[in-house]
Amino acid sequence: MLLKKIKSLKCNNCPDFDDHYNIISEKKKIEYKINELFKNLSENNLQLLPDYNQRVEVLKYLRYIDDNLTVQLKGKIACEISTADELLLTELVLDNFFAEFDLAESAALLSCFIFQEKSQNEPALTSNLEKGIARIKDMALNLADIQRSFNIDISTQDYVASVNIGLVEVVYEWAKGVPFKQITELTDVLEGSIVRCIVRLDEVCRQVKNASRIIGDSSLYIKMEKTSELIKRDIVFAQSLYF
């Protein structure tokens, strides 16, 4: 009886039965894989949930989002920044940090967010650059303490140390127009690393410029635009290099 019912199904008379069967079979396999992925994802999410909730509380405390998880002004600014530490750079932007520094100094201080390698050379810094670095590190220390107060597993020492001054002097001199060969003599960092840092620095300038548009800070917008123009020159931005 069952066999008779199966044979009477219209699909048995379909000229494309094999093709249709393969399509449905493949669809079922994909659906099974999707369900398995969702299952695994849910298990992973449960493990990450406490950390997620703690970070949400930090964002609420810093007023990046409100109690309804709606993104606020600070959050919108942070969304524009992806190449550097979003929280740290957002706090500095809103603290009117860059107003106290000229174009070359701004470029040099932004390099602290980009450069991640180690250098044995101690950079020769102007008093104003030292002042700027101290302010960045103070802000980093404050943010680290806030995150730790919400039980986020973060090393205050490592977070502050992530403000890397290894190429501050190099970028400062580059923005002032010093030839590339001369700036490479200021550090033990490889030429390729210097190039990559400056290229990424241009991207950070663009992101801060976009952030300044959100808060209506025309002075910062112009400063980032001009800073970008200063560093985008010569061999560093030759298309054949590292691209």
Secondary structure, DSSP 8 states (H G I E B T S, - for coil): -HHHHHHHSGGGG-TTHHHHHHHHHHHHHHHHHHHHHHHHHHHHHHHHHHHHHHHHHHHHHTTSB-TT--B-HHHHHHHT--SS-HHHHHHHHHTTGGGGS-HHHHHHHHGGGT--S--SS-----HHHHHHHHHHHHHHHHHHHHHHHTT----HHHHHHTS--TTHHHHHHHHTT--HHHHHTT-SS-HHHHHHHHHHHHHHHHHHHHHHHHHT-HHHHHHHHHHHHHHS-GGGG-TTS--
